[in-house]
Amino acid sequence: MVDRRHVFGWDIGGAHVKACRWSDGALEDVAQWPCPLWQGEHHLDRVLDLAIQRWGDGLAAHHAVTMTGEMVDLYADRADGVQRIAARLAAALPGPVALYARGWDNGDDGDDGGDGAHWVAAHEAALHWPRIASANWRATAWHAAQALRRGWGREAEGLLVDIGSTTTDLIALADGRPQGRSLSDRDRLATGELVYHGVVRTPLCALAPRITFQGQTLNVMHEFFATTADVYRLTGELDPAHDQQPSADGAAKTVPASRARLARMIGCDVRDGSDADWLDLALAWREAQVREIAGQALRVGRAHNLDLAAMVVVAAGCGAFLLPDVLTRLRDLAQRPGAPPRLLDYGRDIACPADPEGSHGLIDITAAPRAHDAHAAWARVCAPCVAVAALWDQRTCVGGR
């Protein structure tokens, strides 16, 4: 029998699987597991086994699913990926699987109950795969836009900034819904809404063609010698709990090993600089990433006529620690004096609000956790799985359980 009090949200990525348990209108548990799907579906099977160990018989509930894993080169194409992932989940999970799908091909979300959510049964994935593929960003954006509307009214404007391990999503929010008519990753790459920058897996050679070290500007070696995880280990900003992927050389994920990997990017050995030199190099890479994300955010904001001084920025992803500097740089690029845009935390204020009926006040993402924040930090990291669970729960509440 299906337990209708609970719903599980899933975000099946190419490198991680994120899942949550949503019960009686609130987030109850959330987790992320590494899952190198491009190496084989047995990694997905392993994660599903771990979920069964964690939640047991409770998994006999509804499962709301979104995905980006269909892009990995294990699959012949995205259609193949969507179908095979959907089939895998339907076979493994003891409750019915509903796949989150974006709006119709004209960009209109149609008859969606006002929450942007369309749901497709797993056995219909082949028919609707273009709307299922890589739609996780849209679920998060709808959930965030709803929160802005509840807290500040229909006229509230915002920008969702989800900086993850691999990519960054930049989605304009207004009128209680995501803005723009992007229908695919290709569309979003063209508009700046999708930036292939993350704080764990991105190869450093993707951040900048040249970098400064010891006062000298150097061309960067376009080799997979180091990743952004090395940068943020040196700066101390990457939470070890989010550092789930192997290093570029397969060696230790430590500060000394990260220094050695950064040195290779510029044809050096670690003995060629001091610890301070390597930290300065890491900060130079960090600045390159902040500059790129801020520039793309400015593109998106201008395309949708967002008021950068008045808008609210919703922070999500394991790279949310970059947001204060990104927003300061955004203000400078926009040549707007005064304070940077206001910052709202997806995990603490949307997924796990202290007062769900309250004012949805602005939250300082650098503040110490509060007692009710047990799952909030992971909810920020795993935003899409939380969003699809919440959207499914809203639909079933409206339609009756």
C-alpha positions as CSV (number, residue, x, y, z in Angstrom):
1,M,0.0,0.0,0.0
2,V,1.3,3.5,-0.9
3,D,1.8,5.8,2.1
4,R,0.2,9.0,1.0
5,R,1.5,11.0,4.0
6,H,5.0,11.1,2.5
7,V,6.7,11.8,-0.8
8,F,10.3,11.3,-1.8
9,G,12.0,13.8,-4.0
10,W,14.8,12.7,-6.3
11,D,17.4,14.5,-8.4
12,I,19.3,12.0,-10.5
13,G,22.4,13.8,-11.7
14,G,25.4,12.6,-13.7
15,A,27.8,12.7,-10.7
16,H,25.4,12.8,-7.6
17,V,22.0,11.5,-6.6
18,K,20.1,13.8,-4.2
19,A,17.0,12.6,-2.4
20,C,14.7,13.8,0.4
21,R,11.7,12.7,2.4
22,W,8.9,15.2,2.6
23,S,6.2,14.4,5.3
24,D,3.1,16.3,6.2
25,G,4.1,19.4,4.3
26,A,7.6,19.6,5.7
27,L,11.1,18.4,4.9
28,E,12.0,15.4,7.2
29,D,15.3,14.1,5.8
30,V,17.7,14.8,2.9
31,A,20.8,13.2,1.5
32,Q,23.3,13.2,-1.3
33,W,25.4,10.3,-2.6
34,P,28.2,10.4,-5.2
35,C,27.1,8.5,-8.4
36,P,29.4,8.5,-11.4
37,L,26.6,7.5,-13.7
38,W,28.8,7.7,-16.8
39,Q,30.7,4.7,-15.5
40,G,27.6,2.5,-15.5
41,E,24.1,2.2,-14.1
42,H,25.4,-0.1,-11.3
43,H,26.4,3.1,-9.5
44,L,22.7,4.2,-9.6
45,D,21.7,0.8,-8.3
46,R,24.2,1.1,-5.4
47,V,22.7,4.5,-4.5
48,L,19.2,3.2,-4.6
49,D,20.3,0.4,-2.3
50,L,21.7,3.0,0.1
51,A,18.4,4.9,0.0
52,I,16.5,1.7,0.9
53,Q,18.9,1.1,3.8
54,R,18.2,4.7,5.0
55,W,14.5,4.8,4.6
56,G,13.4,1.1,4.4
57,D,9.7,0.4,4.2
58,G,9.0,4.2,4.2
59,L,9.9,4.2,0.5
60,A,6.5,2.7,-0.2
61,A,5.3,6.2,-1.0
62,H,5.1,8.5,-4.0
63,H,8.4,9.4,-5.7
64,A,8.7,12.7,-7.5
65,V,11.8,12.7,-9.8
66,T,13.8,15.1,-11.8
67,M,17.1,14.5,-13.6
68,T,20.1,15.7,-15.5
69,G,21.9,12.3,-15.6
70,E,20.5,11.6,-19.1
71,M,23.3,13.8,-20.5
72,V,26.1,11.4,-19.5
73,D,27.9,9.6,-22.4
74,L,26.8,6.2,-21.1
75,Y,23.6,6.8,-23.1
76,A,23.2,7.0,-26.8
77,D,21.3,10.3,-26.5
78,R,19.1,12.2,-24.0
79,A,16.0,10.3,-25.0
80,D,17.7,7.0,-24.2
81,G,19.0,8.4,-20.9
82,V,15.6,9.6,-19.7
83,Q,13.9,6.3,-20.6
84,R,16.6,4.2,-19.0
85,I,16.8,6.2,-15.8
86,A,13.0,6.3,-15.5
87,A,12.8,2.5,-16.0
88,R,15.6,1.9,-13.4
89,L,13.8,3.9,-10.8
90,A,10.4,2.4,-11.5
91,A,11.9,-1.1,-11.1
92,A,13.8,-0.4,-7.9
93,L,11.4,1.8,-5.9
94,P,8.4,0.3,-4.1
95,G,6.1,3.3,-4.8
96,P,4.8,5.0,-7.9
97,V,7.3,7.2,-9.8
98,A,6.2,10.6,-11.2
99,L,8.7,12.5,-13.4
100,Y,8.8,16.3,-13.3
101,A,8.3,17.9,-16.7
102,R,8.6,21.5,-17.7
103,G,5.9,23.4,-19.6
104,W,4.8,22.8,-23.2
105,D,6.9,23.5,-26.2
106,N,5.6,27.1,-26.6
107,G,7.1,27.9,-23.2
108,D,3.6,28.1,-21.6
109,D,3.3,26.1,-18.4
110,G,-0.3,25.5,-19.2
111,D,-2.8,23.9,-16.8
112,D,-0.3,23.2,-14.0
113,G,-2.2,24.4,-11.0
114,G,-0.1,27.5,-10.7
115,D,3.1,25.7,-9.7
116,G,4.7,25.0,-13.0
117,A,4.6,21.3,-12.4
118,H,3.6,18.6,-14.9
119,W,4.0,15.0,-13.9
120,V,4.7,12.1,-16.2
121,A,4.4,8.4,-15.3
122,A,7.6,6.4,-15.7
123,H,6.2,4.3,-18.5
124,E,5.4,7.5,-20.5
125,A,9.0,8.8,-20.3
126,A,9.7,8.0,-24.0
127,L,6.8,10.2,-25.1
128,H,7.7,13.2,-23.0
129,W,11.4,13.0,-22.7
130,P,12.2,16.5,-24.1
131,R,10.2,18.1,-21.2
132,I,11.7,15.7,-18.6
133,A,15.4,16.1,-19.6
134,S,17.4,18.5,-17.4
135,A,14.4,20.2,-15.9
136,N,15.6,20.2,-12.3
137,W,16.5,23.9,-12.4
138,R,12.9,24.8,-13.2
139,A,11.5,22.9,-10.2
140,T,13.8,24.8,-7.9
141,A,12.9,28.1,-9.6
142,W,9.2,27.5,-9.3
143,H,9.5,26.7,-5.6
144,A,11.7,29.8,-5.0
145,A,9.3,32.0,-6.9
146,Q,6.4,30.8,-4.9
147,A,8.3,31.7,-1.7
148,L,9.0,35.2,-3.0
149,R,5.4,35.8,-3.8
150,R,4.2,34.6,-0.4
151,G,6.8,36.7,1.4
152,W,6.8,39.9,-0.6
153,G,3.9,39.8,-3.0
154,R,3.3,39.3,-6.7
155,E,5.5,42.2,-7.6
156,A,8.6,40.8,-5.9
157,E,11.6,40.2,-8.2
158,G,14.4,37.8,-7.7
159,L,17.2,35.8,-9.1
160,L,17.8,32.2,-8.3
161,V,21.6,31.5,-8.1
162,D,22.3,27.7,-7.6
163,I,26.1,27.2,-7.6
164,G,26.6,23.4,-7.5
165,S,29.5,21.0,-7.8
166,T,29.5,21.2,-11.6
167,T,27.1,24.0,-12.9
168,T,25.5,27.3,-12.0
169,D,21.9,28.1,-12.7
170,L,20.8,31.8,-12.9
171,I,17.1,32.1,-13.2
172,A,15.1,35.3,-13.1
173,L,12.0,35.3,-10.9
174,A,9.0,37.6,-11.1
175,D,5.2,37.5,-10.8
176,G,5.4,34.4,-8.7
177,R,7.1,32.3,-11.4
178,P,10.4,31.7,-13.3
179,Q,10.9,34.1,-16.2
180,G,12.3,33.4,-19.6
181,R,11.3,30.9,-22.3
182,S,14.4,28.6,-22.3
183,L,13.3,25.1,-23.1
184,S,16.6,23.2,-23.0
185,D,20.2,23.4,-21.8
186,R,21.1,24.7,-25.3
187,D,18.7,27.6,-24.8
188,R,20.1,28.3,-21.3
189,L,23.7,28.2,-22.5
190,A,22.8,30.9,-25.0
191,T,21.1,33.2,-22.5
192,G,23.5,32.8,-19.7
193,E,21.0,31.0,-17.4
194,L,23.3,27.9,-17.4
195,V,27.0,28.4,-16.7
196,Y,29.2,25.3,-16.6
197,H,31.0,26.4,-13.5
198,G,30.9,24.6,-10.2
199,V,32.9,24.5,-7.0
200,V,34.0,20.8,-7.1
201,R,34.2,19.2,-10.5
202,T,35.1,22.1,-12.9
203,P,38.6,21.7,-14.4
204,L,40.6,24.8,-13.7
205,C,41.6,25.2,-17.3
206,A,37.9,26.1,-17.9
207,L,38.0,29.1,-15.6
208,A,40.6,31.3,-17.4
209,P,43.2,31.0,-20.2
210,R,45.8,32.9,-18.2
211,I,46.5,33.3,-14.5
212,T,48.9,35.4,-12.4
213,F,51.4,33.7,-10.1
214,Q,54.2,35.4,-8.2
215,G,53.5,38.6,-10.2
216,Q,53.8,36.9,-13.6
217,T,50.9,36.3,-15.9
218,L,51.1,32.7,-17.3
219,N,49.2,30.8,-19.9
220,V,47.2,27.9,-18.3
221,M,47.9,24.3,-19.2
222,H,44.7,22.9,-20.8
223,E,45.0,19.6,-19.0
224,F,42.8,17.9,-16.4
225,F,45.4,18.5,-13.7
226,A,43.2,20.2,-11.1
227,T,39.6,21.1,-10.3
228,T,37.8,23.8,-8.4
229,A,37.7,21.5,-5.4
230,D,41.4,22.1,-5.1
231,V,40.9,25.8,-5.0
232,Y,38.3,25.8,-2.3
233,R,40.2,23.3,-0.2
234,L,43.0,25.8,-0.1
235,T,40.7,28.7,0.7
236,G,39.0,26.5,3.4
237,E,35.5,27.2,1.9
238,L,34.5,23.7,0.6
239,D,32.6,21.7,3.2
240,P,34.3,18.3,3.4
241,A,30.8,16.7,3.3
242,H,30.3,18.2,-0.2
243,D,33.7,17.1,-1.4
244,Q,32.5,13.7,-2.7
245,Q,34.3,13.4,-6.1
246,P,37.8,12.0,-6.8
247,S,40.6,14.4,-7.3
248,A,42.0,14.9,-10.8
249,D,45.0,12.7,-10.3
250,G,43.2,10.2,-7.9
251,A,45.5,11.3,-5.1
252,A,44.5,12.6,-1.6
253,K,42.0,15.3,-1.2
254,T,44.2,17.3,1.2
255,V,45.6,20.8,1.2
256,P,49.2,19.7,0.3
257,A,48.0,17.5,-2.5
258,S,45.8,20.3,-3.8
259,R,48.8,22.6,-3.9
260,A,50.6,20.1,-6.0
261,R,47.7,19.9,-8.5
262,L,47.5,23.7,-8.8
263,A,51.2,23.8,-9.4
264,R,50.9,21.5,-12.4
265,M,48.4,23.9,-14.0
266,I,51.2,26.4,-14.5
267,G,54.1,24.0,-15.2
268,C,55.5,24.1,-11.7
269,D,56.1,21.8,-8.7
270,V,54.9,22.6,-5.2
271,R,58.4,23.5,-4.2
272,D,58.4,26.4,-6.6
273,G,56.3,28.5,-4.3
274,S,55.5,29.0,-0.7
275,D,52.2,28.1,1.0
276,A,51.2,31.7,0.7
277,D,52.0,31.7,-3.1
278,W,49.7,28.7,-3.6
279,L,46.9,30.3,-1.6
280,D,47.3,33.5,-3.8
281,L,47.0,31.3,-6.9
282,A,43.9,29.6,-5.5
283,L,42.4,33.1,-4.8
284,A,43.2,34.1,-8.4
285,W,41.2,31.1,-9.7
286,R,38.4,32.0,-7.3
287,E,38.3,35.5,-8.6
288,A,38.1,34.2,-12.1
289,Q,35.1,32.1,-11.2
290,V,33.4,34.9,-9.2
291,R,33.9,37.3,-12.2
292,E,32.4,34.9,-14.7
293,I,29.3,34.0,-12.6
294,A,28.7,37.7,-11.8
295,G,29.0,38.6,-15.5
296,Q,26.4,36.0,-16.5
297,A,24.1,37.0,-13.7
298,L,24.2,40.6,-15.0
299,R,23.3,39.3,-18.5
300,V,20.2,37.4,-17.1
301,G,19.2,40.4,-14.9
302,R,19.3,42.8,-17.7
303,A,17.5,40.5,-20.1
304,H,14.6,40.4,-17.7
305,N,14.8,44.1,-16.6
306,L,15.4,43.1,-13.0
307,D,16.0,46.0,-10.5
308,L,19.4,44.9,-9.1
309,A,18.9,47.2,-6.1
310,A,15.5,45.9,-5.2
311,M,15.6,42.2,-6.2
312,V,16.1,39.3,-3.8
313,V,18.8,36.7,-4.7
314,V,17.9,33.1,-3.7
315,A,21.1,31.2,-2.8
316,A,21.3,27.5,-3.4
317,G,24.0,24.9,-4.0
318,C,27.1,23.8,-2.3
319,G,28.9,26.8,-3.7
320,A,26.5,29.4,-2.1
321,F,29.5,30.6,-0.1
322,L,30.6,32.5,-3.2
323,L,27.4,34.5,-3.3
324,P,28.4,37.5,-1.2
325,D,31.4,38.2,-3.5
326,V,29.4,37.4,-6.6
327,L,26.8,40.0,-5.6
328,T,29.4,42.6,-4.8
329,R,31.0,42.0,-8.2
330,L,27.5,42.1,-9.8
331,R,26.9,45.5,-8.2
332,D,30.2,46.8,-9.5
333,L,29.6,45.5,-13.0
334,A,26.2,47.1,-13.1
335,Q,27.8,50.4,-11.9
336,R,25.1,50.6,-9.1
337,P,26.4,52.2,-5.9
338,G,25.1,51.1,-2.6
339,A,24.6,47.7,-1.0
340,P,24.6,44.5,-3.1
341,P,21.2,42.8,-3.7
342,R,19.5,41.2,-0.8
343,L,20.2,37.5,-0.1
344,L,17.8,34.8,0.8
345,D,18.8,31.2,1.6
346,Y,16.9,28.4,-0.1
347,G,17.6,25.9,2.6
348,R,16.9,27.9,5.7
349,D,14.0,30.1,4.5
350,I,12.2,28.1,1.8
351,A,12.8,24.4,2.5
352,C,13.1,24.6,6.3
353,P,11.6,27.9,7.5
354,A,11.6,28.5,11.2
355,D,8.1,30.0,10.8
356,P,6.4,28.5,7.7
357,E,3.5,31.0,8.1
358,G,5.8,34.0,8.8
359,S,7.3,36.8,6.8
360,H,10.0,34.8,5.0
361,G,12.6,37.3,6.2
362,L,16.0,37.6,4.7
363,I,18.7,35.2,6.0
364,D,22.4,35.6,6.3
365,I,23.9,32.5,4.8
366,T,27.1,33.1,6.7
367,A,25.3,33.0,10.1
368,A,25.7,30.1,12.5
369,P,23.1,27.4,12.1
370,R,20.0,27.6,14.3
371,A,18.3,24.6,16.0
372,H,15.8,24.0,13.3
373,D,18.5,24.0,10.6
374,A,19.4,20.3,10.9
375,H,18.5,19.7,7.3
376,A,18.6,23.2,5.9
377,A,22.2,23.2,4.8
378,W,21.7,20.0,2.9
379,A,18.4,21.3,1.5
380,R,20.3,24.2,0.0
381,V,22.8,21.8,-1.6
382,C,20.0,19.4,-2.8
383,A,17.5,22.1,-3.8
384,P,15.9,20.3,-6.9
385,C,15.0,17.2,-5.0
386,V,13.4,19.2,-2.2
387,A,11.6,21.3,-4.8
388,V,10.0,18.4,-6.7
389,A,8.9,16.8,-3.4
390,A,7.3,20.1,-2.3
391,L,5.6,20.7,-5.7
392,W,4.2,17.2,-5.7
393,D,2.9,17.6,-2.2
394,Q,1.2,20.8,-3.1
395,R,-0.5,19.1,-6.1
396,T,-1.7,16.2,-4.0
397,C,-3.0,18.6,-1.3
398,V,-4.9,20.6,-3.9
399,G,-6.2,17.6,-5.6
400,G,-6.8,15.5,-2.5
401,R,-4.8,12.7,-1.1
